[in-house]
Amino acid sequence: MRASGQEPVSQMLAWFKSGLRGATWGVMAALLPAVHAGETPPNVLLVLLDDVGVDLVAAYGEHPQPGRTPVLDSLAEQGVLFTNAWSTPYCSSSRATVMSGRQPFRTGVGKHLSGSGTPWELPLDQPLLPQQLRPHYRTAAVGKWHLSVQGASGFSHPLLVGFEHHRGSFGNFNIVDPFAYSFYTKLVDGTPQQSSEYATTETVDDALELIGAFESEGPDEPRPWFLYVAFNAPHLPLHVPPAHLHSYELGLDPPAHQVIRAMLEAADTELGRLLDGLGPELLEHTLVIVAGDNGTMASGIIPPLPAEHGKGTLFEGGVRVPLVVAGPGVAKARRSAARVGLVDLYATVLAAAGRPLVGGEDSFDLAPLLRHPSRRGSRRWHYTESFKPNGPPPYNQRVQAVGSDRYKLHRKLQNGNQTLALYDLKHDPYELANLLPQSGLSAGSAKAFVRLRDVAQVLSGLSREPDVSQDVGARDVALGMLAPGEVHEFGVELVAGARVALVAKGLQDSSPPAVALFAPSGVQIKSPLRSGRWVRSGHLRETGLPETGRYRVRVMGRAGGGSYRLALRAHLGAQLRLPATLTAPAPGRVSRFDAVSGSRLRHVVLPVGTVPPVGLALRLPDGSVTQILDAQLKRGALRIDELALEQTGTYELELTLAAAPETGAWHRMRRLAPPGSETHIIAP
């Protein structure tokens, strides 16, 4: 039972659905700019800097000794700088969120990908950004990939993801080779070859060459392009860049933090060459996005920031990254404090391209913020995580962070133990003082702790699949937020003959959404499924669902949109038809029903008069008898406790009388609504 005044989890999880977030604001009219019929949508240039937190970018003003980033600072003056953007703590998992619009638990990419352990990669069986842009866009990727390993799809993975071209490294360079930036294995559309060019420079050379090829296409069928530029810099190994690319006096044995800043300045210089290479006319029709993939590595952090709070951690230094967006339809020289994440780039790019949003359950279109940076934004909570090993659960270790405007909760799960830490970012921006060990929390801190803890606990219980079938039978099966006209869909396993009831309620004065139910065959169940109250259709009460399988529940936002709660009830009624009077112990009639594994059975008999003890035998689909139950008359009904059903198939339930009843005491079952003898199958 929650404390008085505490907000329910359903309200706190406004941006999560089917686990987390579903379809985004991409269906809204505020595109970047609005793409009208006959118009060509903008080109998109997406640039990732490797291991760059906000402390390294001068425009953020977060550190007294930032890096030298004049090009990125100038770009911020031409667009919107996001001051509260989160990534994941590691490079591979962040890149996976960008390409999929999904949090790590959905893709299985929880840390950096490496050749050790079971091979894993960004799964190809889900919607991915370049796939969704083609064939309407030309697509290419240059620079570091790091979303697959040998033993999985290997060198062909960038092309399988949907890029027409990829030129760059497959993963990280050898971190102990000081010459790796100038001597490395480069992939050219899946074919490895040796390169002796400085990688940061060669990445921009490749980018400009591909843009030139795209722009040289015939004017009859002009297509915009999407170019993903992933610099290796300033990730390890430490490598002193060519002198003309930076302004540092490094000497013979420079400290690591200076070399890292020189590498970053070299990348910034080459970013300037890339933007200049587009030219003013092309740049005016190009949406430019520049971000860091995770926080600064420990060797690049200098006081007052704690070095141990950087890359690979949940601290702000590990997950708060630069994000700058400029281009058509974007406000100029503005800052946004809204909660956003790299995961939002998926929906943002698709919306800018005028493409429908497919997948991207956790991604929000940032278009409203790019037009109006002062808005609060769609996210009520920040969320990030990492886990190991990569792949599906179970995990050896999982760490999560959930943040609000002021407070942030860290949660670590390892070996069955949970460790929590709470920080007040307003008074402790470097997260040095964990509030939980203190003898007492203030009222505000205690309230924040309960909220964030509940959010983290809900998230930690989600499966990798965007599936709610295990939640049906509890009330809440989905929590989320909808824009007007936006659609969310959920899958649930149901059996033929089941009676269902749905309810969708708006939260926090939001408009309740419309709800529809579709059978596995795709046929819509014609029922008056309404919002705001439990509704059962008349014909479903009589006949139940038409088939067994995976049903789709569709929820659509009405005018005004907002957050909602969706719940579903499902039960299977099977009437036991007994003789009017049983005068001697005798077998009863057998009731058959279908159920899926994980369902629960509850049996109730409502006789008229008194009856002797009744036996109930349950036979499983494999023919075995698992339970012989003795039911007793309690408050006018014969009842048994709920049973878990562990097999999928046809069950048999047989009722027998253990002794002769009193003369005339056993009457025919009354046909009630629901029937006098009910077998409830509560879906898993």
Secondary structure, DSSP 4 states (H G I P E B T S, - for coil): -PPTTPPPHHHHTTT-BTTB--S-GGGSS--TT---TTPPPPEEEEEEETT--GGG-GGG---SS----HHHHHHHHTEEEESSEE--SSHHHHHHHHHHS--HHHHT--S---SSSS---S-SSS--HHHHHTTTSEEEEEE---S--TTTTGGGHHHHHT-SEEEE-SS---TT-TTTTTSEEEEETTEEEEE-S-HHHHHHHHHHHHHHHHHTS-TTS---EEEEEE--TTSSSP-PPPGGG------SS--HHHHHHHHHHHHHHHHHHHHHHHHHHHHHTEEEEEEESS---GGG--TTS-GGGSTTSSSHHHHB--EEEESTT--SSEEE-S-EEGGGHHHHHHHHTTPPP-S-TT----HHHHH-TTS--S-SSEEEEEEESSSSSP-SEEEEEEE-SSEEEEEEEETTEEEEEEEETTT-TT----STTSS---HHHHHHHHHHHHHHHHHHT--SSS--GGGTTSSEEEEEEE-TT-EEEEEEEE-TT-EEEEEEEESTTPPPPEEEEE-TTS-B------SSS-B--HHHHHH--SS-EEEEEEEE--TT-EEEEEEEEEE--------S---S--EEEEEEEEE-TT-EEEEEE--SS----EEEEEE-TTS-EEEEEEEEEETTEEE---EE--S-EEEEEEEEESSPPPTTT--PPP--SS-SEEEEEE--
